[in-house]
Amino acid sequence: MLRIEDTDRERYVAGAEQYIKDSLAWCGLSFDEGPDKGGEHGPYRQSERKELYHTYVQQLLDAGYAYYAFDSKEELIAMRERLTTKENPSPKYDAESRLSMNNSFTLTQEEVASRISRGDPYVVRLKVPEGEQVQFEDTVRGMVAFDTAQIDDQILLKSDGMPTYHMANVVDDHLMGITHIIRGEEWLSSTPKHILLYRYLEWEPPKMAHLPLILSPTGGKLSKRKADKMGIPINVLEYRDAGYEPEPLVNFLAFLGWNPGTEQEIFTLDGLTTAFTVERVGSAGVQFNTEKLNWYNQQFIKDLPVDKLVARVRPYLKEAGIAADDNYLASVLELMQERLVLAKDLVGAGAFFFADPDEYDAKGVKKRWKQDTGEILSSYVSSLDKLDSFTAEQIDPALKAFAEAGEIGLGKLMAPLRLALCGVLQGPDLFKTMELLGKDKVVSRIQKAIEVLG
C-alpha cells in the first residue's frame, strides 16, 4: 500500500504526493491500496488520521508511559546550554533533564490540567525507562541493543496536535497490518523508541531491516550537496529527465547492498520480485557507481526490440527538431543500438544519419586527412559508378578492390571516408552506414569534405 506520511506540516511541499505517485508509476511499481485508490486500511494520508493517533497517545498518558511537557523553545535551549559538558556535548531531554523542566513530573496534576484548559502550548513526550537495554532482531544486522541512557524522551504529539513520525508510523504499521519495516540505517537509532511504543501499546512489532547507506563514489555518505556536485540525480524523475530507463534503474538500485547469490545481474521486475530476500542484504555501505548504472542502461537498450526502441528515441529526436520515418529510424537503430548508453544518445552519436556533418573532428583530421586524401577520395567516388547496387554486400568488396588496385592501405582510405561521411572517426559498420545513407548522399558528403578539408 502507499501511505503518505505528511504529519510534519512545516516541511509540507505542495505537489510532493503526486510526485511520489508519478515516480512509482514511471518505475512500474503499482500499489493496491492508497490515496484516491481506496482500500480497507484508509485513510492513507496521515494528516487525515489525526484523531486516531490522539486515542493512542491518550492510552499512553493514562498508563504512565507518556507525559505532558510545556517547555518553551527558550527553556529547551537554556537546558542544553546548562547541561553541556565535554563528556556530554549534546544533552537530551531524558530521565535526568526532565526533572528540571516544565512537565508532568515537576508540575502538579492540577497545574497540568489548568495549563491545558487555558490553552498553553504543550507536547506529549515518551517516558523512556532508566537503566534498561532495548533489544530487537534486525534481519540485516542481527541482534541490536540500545541502552536507554542513549534514548531521548521523544516527542509523540506536537504542539500543533499532529503526531511525530515515530508515533504515527507505529500506530499505522500496526493498524494497517504491516509485516516488515525496511528502511535506511539512519533510522536504526530511532528503532528502540518504536520498540518501546510497541511494548507499551502491547503490540507485536513488525520485522525490522535497516538497509546500508548509499555512499558517495569518493567515499562518505551520498549527501544531496555531494550528489549535486557530482551530477548524480537524487529524485527518481530526475533520472527519467536525464534519459535513463526505469527498468535498468530499478535493477541497479536493487543491487545496491543486495545480491541474488548468483552471477546473474540483469533482472526484470518480476525476476527481482522472485529472487529478492532481505536476508541477502549486506550491512556495509555501498558506493554509488554511475558507470555501473550506465552499464545497466546500455544492456537494457541493447536487448530492447527495435520497434520499442524507436518509441523511446522518438521524443528526443522531436525535441532536437529531427524528423525521420519509423522505417528509416529502425534501420539507423539496428546499426547504432549497441553503441547507445541512453536512448537520447542517438541525437548526438547518430547525428550524421539525419544531417550532413557541419564540422569534422579536429584530431581525426590532423591524424587521418593527408595531402593526397582528397585525390584518393575523389578517385574513389568515380569508382562507385561501377556498382550494380549500392548495398553493403557490394560496397565492401569493391572498396577493398579499389584500395588494392591503387596500393592504398585500407586505413588510409576508410578513416578519411568515415570522417567525410560522419564527421568523426568512430561509428557503426561503415559499409552498412553507406548503404543506409544512399549513394547520392555519400557522394555529396565526400565532395563537401574535399572542398572543406582540401
N, C-alpha and C positions, 0 to 999 in steps of 0.2 A: 504494500500500500504506500501511497505518497502522503506524508504528513508535513504540513507547513508549520515550522517552529518559529512563530512570529511574536513571541511574548516580549521581546526587547524592543519597545516602541521607539526608543531613542535612536536605534540603529535601523529602523524600518526603511526599506528602499522601495519606492513605487516601481512596479513592473518586475520585481525580483521573482515573484511566484510564477509569472508567465515565462520568465527566462528559464527557470528550472524545468518547467513543462516542455518548453521548446528544446532544451538541451537533451532531456531524456528521449524525446521523440526523434531527434536527429540521430542519437546513438542507437536507436532501435530498441530502447528499453521501455517496455509498457508496464503500466500498473493496473491492478484490478480494482482497487478502491482508492478514492482520493477526492480532493475538492472538485466540485462540478461533475464528478462521476458517480458519487454516492457509494453506499456500502453499509454494512451492518455496524461499523465501528465509528461512524461520524459523530459530530462534525470533525473535519480533518485539518482545520486551521486552529491552532492552539488559542488564538485570540478569541475564538468563538466558544471555548470550553472553560472560560474564566470561573464561573460559579462552581463547576465540578471540582476544580483544584481547591477552592475555598473549603469544600466539605472535608477534604483530606488534611488540609492544613489545620482545621479546627480539631480533627481527630488527634493529630499530633500534639496540639496545645493541651487538649483535655487529658491526654495520657502523660503529660510532662516531658515529652520528647522535643518540644519546641517552646520558644518564649518570645514575648514582645520586646522590641528594642526601640527606644525613642531618640537615639543619639543623632545629633546634627552632624553635617559634614565637618564643621569646625572641631567638634568634640572628637570625631574619629581621627582627624589629623593630629590633634593635640595628644591623643592617646599613643599614636605611633611615634611621635616625637619624644614623648616621655619615656617610652619603654625601649627605644632603640639603643642597642649597645653593640660592641664589636662582636660579641657572641650571638647576639640576636639582631641582625641588621634589618630584618623585615618583620616586626611584631604583628601578630594576628589577633583577631577578635576571637578569643578562645576561653577555655575554662579558667585561666588565670586573669586575663584582662577584663572579662565580662563582669567581674565583681567590683570594678571601679567605674562602670558605665551606667547609663540610664536605661535600665531594663527590668524585667520581671524579677530579677534576683536582688536588685538594690531598691526597688520601689515596693510599697505595699500593694496588696490586691486592690484596695480602694483607690490608690493613686493611679494604678494602671487603668482601672475602669473609668476613672474620671478623665484621664488624658484621651482615652479612646472616644468617650462620649462627647467631648468638646472639639473633637476633630484634629487633635495633634497628629502630625505625620508619624508613622511608625513602620517598621518592617517586622517580619517574623523570622527568627533565626533557628537553625537546627542546634539542639543541645548535644554537643559531642561529648561522650563519656571520657573520663580521665583514666589513664593507666591501662588502656586496653590495646590489643592488636586486632585490627580488622583484616581478615584474610579472605581471599577469593581465588578461585581457579580461573586462570586466563588460558584460553585454548592455544594461544601463540606462545606465551611466556611461562606457563606452568603456574605453580602456586605463588601468589604475590601477597605481601603483607605490609601494612602501614601501621605505625604507632599512632594512636590518637593524638599524641602531642604534636604531630605533623599536620593535623587537620584543623581547619578553622571552623568556627560556628557559621556555616554557610547561610546566607540569606535564602529563604524559601519563598517568601512573599514580599514583593517590593512595595514601596510607599504608594505607588500608583494602583495597587490592588492586583497587579499582574504577577504570576509566579515566575521564578527564575527557570532557566533551562533545567536545572537539577530536579526541582520539584515536578515540573510539568512532564518531563520525559519519564520519570519513574512512574508517575500515575498513568500516563498514556501507554507506556510499554506494557504495563500490567493489564489495563482495561482492554487494550487492543490485541492482546494475545501474542505479543512479540516474543519469539523464542531465542533469537540471537541478537546481540548488540555487537556490531563490527564497526570500529571507528579508529581514528588515528591515535598514536601513542601519546599525543599531547593531552589526551583525556584520561590517561592512566591515573594521574594523581587525584582526579575528581571521583574516581570509581568508589573509593571507600565511603564517601559521603552517600553515594547512591546505595551501597550495600547496607549502610545504617538505616536509610529510609525504608528499604525493603524489609529489614528486620523489624523496624518499629511499626510498620503497617501490616506486618505478619503476612507478607507475600513472598513467594519463591522468586528469586531473581533469575532473569534470563541468562543464557550462557554468554560469557564475555570474551571478546577477542580484540586486541589492540594492535593495529597494523603498524609496521615500521614507517618511519618518516621517509619522505622522498627528499633526497639530498641534492644539493647543487652539483653540477658537473665538476666544479672546482672544490667541492667539499663543504660541509656545513649544511644547515637546513636551507631548503629552497624557499627563501622568502620572496614576497612579491617584488621587493626592491631588486634583489639579485636576478629574479626572472626577467624583469623589465630590462635590466642592463644587458642581459644575455639574449634578449629577443625570444624568450620562451613564453608562449601563451599561458595564462593562468586559468581563465574561464573556458568552459567547453566550447562555446560557439566561436571563440577566438581561433580555435583550431580549424573549424569549418571555414571561417573567413580567410585563414592562412592557406587554405587549399587542401587540407588533409581530409581523408575519407573516414567516415565513422567506424567502419568495421575494423580497419587496422589500428585505429586509436584505442578502441576498447581492448583489442588483442594485446597491444603494447602495455596499456595500463594494468591489465590483469597479471602481466609478468613482472611488474614492479614489486618485488618481495615475495612472489609465489612462483612455483614451477610444478609441472604435472608429474615429475618423476621419470619422464622420458625425454628423448631428444627432440620431440615434436615442438615446434614453435608457432606454427601457423594454425590457428583455430577459428572456426566460425563461432558466433554467439552460442548456438546450440551445443557446439563442441565444448566450449568453455563451461557451459552450464552442467554438462555431464562430468567433465574432468575435475572441476574445482572442488577442493576441500580446504577448509580453514586450517586443518592440521598441517598442510604443506606450506603455509605462510611462514617465512622466517622472521626472526626478531630483529635482525640487523638492518640498519638504514640502507637504502639502495639509491644509487646515483641516477639522476635523470639523464638519459643519453639521447640527444636529438638525432644522432646518426642512426641509432637503432630504430627510433620511431620512423625515420625516413626509409630505412630498410623495410620495415613492415609495410609502409605505404606503397613502396615500389613493388613488393611481392604481390600485393593486392591488385595494383594496376596491371601488372604483368599477366595475372591469371583471369582478369575480367574479360568476358566476351566482348568482342569489338563493338557490337551494336550498343551494349550498355556503356562502354567507354565513350562512344560518340555522344551519348546523352550527358555524360559527366563533363565532357570537354566543351560542349556547345555554349554554355553560359559564359565561359571565359573568352571564347572567340567573339561572341556577341559584344562583350564588354570592350574588347580590343578593336571592334569595328571590322572584324574579318568575316566575310561571307564565303560559305562553301557548302555544296550539297552533301547529303549524307553519304552517297556512294564514294565521292572523292575523299571525304573526311575519313571514311572507313579504310580506304586504301592507304592514306597517309598514316593512320594509326597502326596499321599492320606493319609498317616499316619502323615507326617510332615507339611502339608500345613498350618495348623492353628498356628503352632509354629514359622513360619518364619516371620521376620520383613522385611528382604531383601531377594531376590531370592538367592543371593550369600551365605546367612547364612547356606544353606544346606551343603555346603562344610565342615563347621566346626561342626554344630549341628547334622548333619546326617552322619558324617564320618564313624560311625560303620556299616552303611549299605553297605559300599564299601570295608572295610578292617577290619581285626581283631584289637581290641584295642592294642596299644603297651605300654600303661600305664593305671593306674587306679587312679581315683580321690582320692587323699590322705586323705582328710577329710571324704569322703564316706567310705573308707576302715577302717579308725580308728573308725568310728561310727557304721558301719554295719557288718564288717568282724570279726566274733568272733572265739574263739578257736575251736568250733565244726562246723563252717560253711563249711569247706572243706568236712567233713564227711557227712553232710546233703546233700550238692550238689552232691557228688559222688553217694549217695544213690538215689537221685532224677534222675540222669542220667540213672541209671539202670531201673527206673520205666517207662521211655519213650518208652521202647521196647513193652510195653503193648498197646500202642496206635494203633488203626486201621489206622488212617491217621493223618498226622502232620498238623492239622488245628487249628485255634484259638478256634473254637467251641469244639474241643476235648481237647486241651491243658488246657483250663481254668478249667473245672470241674475236670480234672484228677489231676492238681496241688493242687487244694483245697482238694481233697480226700486224696492225699498223705500227705498234711500238717495235716489234721485231724487225719489220722491214726497214724501218728508219734507224735501227740500232739505238733506240731510245729506252732508257730504263723505265720500268713501269711507274716507279715513284716519281720520276721526273715529269711524267705525263698526268698521272691520276691525281696527284696532290694539287697542282695548279688548276686542273679541271674541276675538282671539288670546290676550290676557292672561287672559281668563276661562277659556279652554279649555286653555291650555298653561302659564300662569304666567309666560311670557316673551314678548318681542316678536318674537323670531326663530324661524323654524321652516320646515317644508316647506309646500307648497301648502295654503292654508287650507281650501279647499273640499273637497279630497281628504281632508284630515285630519278634517273634519267628517263626511264620508261614512263613513270608517273607524270613527270613534268611535260613530256612530249617533245618531239623533235624541234618544233618551231621555237619553243621557249629555251631549249638547250642551246640552239644556235645563236639566238639573240643575246643570251646571257654571256656566252663565250665572247661574242663580238664586243659587247659592252665592257667586259673585263679587259680586253686587249686595248680598247680605247682609253680606259681609265688608268691601267697599270703599265701600259706600254708593250 
